[in-house]
Amino acid sequence: MLPKDYTKQENVIAEVLSEIGLRYDQQVPISGYIADFFVPELGMVIEADGIYGHLKKRDVKRDADIMRIYGVENILHIKENSKVGVKDTLWQALNKLAEEPLLQQPESAELPSPRLV
């Protein structure tokens, strides 16, 4: 059961993330900000902006700070409120991530030996 103090949109996003099978944390403090959702395996923050969104200028600074300080690789702002709209937006973002080339390490670079603890 989803918490009652989250917005309807946040509840819809949480439901869609769960249906897709992505593990996430909700209302995560990151570098003095609160991220609506954080998906660790993707290095992705998801912000529930609603139909009005947030202040763009403030969001740009916030996003840059989160990416720089916390090392988050992707920030997705969702404006849609319907389950279908949220699912479509999320799938588009996931497909875009899948299309991005993986960073490749030069062949001459040596990998460190695994350390057993």
N, C-alpha and C positions, 0 to 999 in steps of 0.2 A: 504494500500500500504506500502511496506517495504522500509526503508531508503536505499538510494543508496550508502552510505559510509560504509556499512557493507560488509563483504566478502560474496561471493556466498554461502559458507558453512553456515555462520551465518544466512543468509536469509532462507536457506533450513531448518535449525533447528527451526527457529522462525515459519516457515510455519507448520512444523510437530507438534510443541508444540500447536499451535493454533488449528489445526485439531483435535488433541487428546482432547483438551478442558482444557489444563493446563494453569493456570494463571502464567505469568512469568514477570520478569523485565530484561532488557537487559543493558549491560555495567554498572554493579553495582560496585561502589567502596566498597571494603571490606578490612579493615585492611591494607591499603596502596597498595592493589592490585586492579585490575579491573577484575571482573568475567564477562565472556561473557553473561551468563544467570544465573538467580537465580529463583528457583521455591520454593516460601515460604512454601506452604502447604506440601512439601516433605522435606524441609530443604536441598535442593539439588542445588549444583552449577553445571552447564554444561559448559565445555570448548570446544570450536571449535578448535581442534588442527590441522586440515587439514591432508593431507597424510604424511607430514613430522613430525608433532608433534612439541612439544617444547623441550627444554632441560630437559631431565628426572630428573637430579639431582636438577635443579632449581624448577621443578614442584613438586617434593616430599616435599621440604621445604615449598614452597608456599601453597600446599594443607594442610600440617600439621599446618601451621600458621592460615589459614582460618578456619580449623576445631577447633583449640584450642581457638583462639581469638573470632571468630564470632559465634561459636557454630553450624556451618554447619555440618550436619550428613553424607552427601553423596556428593562426587564429581565424576562426570562422564566426562571422556575425550572422545570426538568423533573424530575419524579420517576420517570416511566416508564422502564423498561429495555428493553422490546421495541421492535423497529423500528416496528411498527404503532402502539404507544402514543406513541412519540416523534413519528412522522409526524402522528398525529391532534392532539397537543398543539401542534405547530408550525403546522399548518394553521389551527387555531382561533385562535392568536395572530395569524397573518398576516391572516386574515379580519377579525378585530377591528380591526387597524390599517387595513385598507382601508375600514372603515365609519366611522372617525373623520373628522370634517370637517377639511379643510385650513385652516390659519390663513390668513385673507385680510387683505391689506394694505388700509387705507382708500384709496378712490379718489383722494382729494386728495393722498396722499403721493407725492412724486416719487421715482422710482427713480434711483439713481446711474448715471451714464454708464459704459459698460463701458470698462475701461482695457486698452489693448493693451500688451503687454510685448514 
